[in-house]
Amino acid sequence: MTPLLVLAEDIGPKWLDWPWVQDHTAEIRERLVEHIELTVLAVLFGLLIALPLALLSVRYRRLYGPVLAITGVLYTIPSLALFAMLLPLTGLSRTTALIPLTAYTLLILVRNTVTGLDGVPADVKEAAVGMGYARSRQIMRVELPLALPAIIAGVRIATVTTIGLVTVTALIGQGGLGALMLDGLQRDFRTPLTVGIVLSLVLAVVADVLLVLAQRLATPWQRAHKRRRRQREVAT
């Protein structure tokens, strides 16, 4: 047997014990579902908070600086510090996990939404006003749809970031796949650690791909615009 095969046989069982994985399939599935739920809820709550803040910031420009400052401060607070502050109020609960996770999405979502709204061409806004659109209708029917690419880009960043941050909540009894990693570290048993890391990476990639597909479905005019531009380039 070659030295490389000996090394592979020695390393393999240390990092991934398949019998353990087969025996704990139900637990792994449960942790994966919990990870997905925490991620979806955090990003959804973040959107529900960030969209009104962004719309207010676009309408009243003086608010944008303070909103960015506050969300920036929240983004920089270490998760363990937030957990420590929340534990006396919410205990070892999902709420304690979701509040910091949601807070960390706000800076990304607000900034991208404002950027997207600012990128709407002035002539498009003027055309909407000329057609008699009220300000609220103009935002909902014209500006937000055109800002979708930037908004979804923010959602993609927030989602992938949150998938990584969810693992930290294992320290308060939540954490999804982070619970597997913590279990592996505490027992010096690498298989749960490997499973948690690999599934987190796969989950991040799958979520990003799904959001890209959602963006393509939600913005069909972008594909038409790119197609026309390519045709003009070929013609010239």
Order of alpha helices (4+ residues) and beta strands (2+ residues): alpha-alpha-alpha-alpha-alpha-alpha-alpha-alpha-alpha-alpha-alpha-alpha
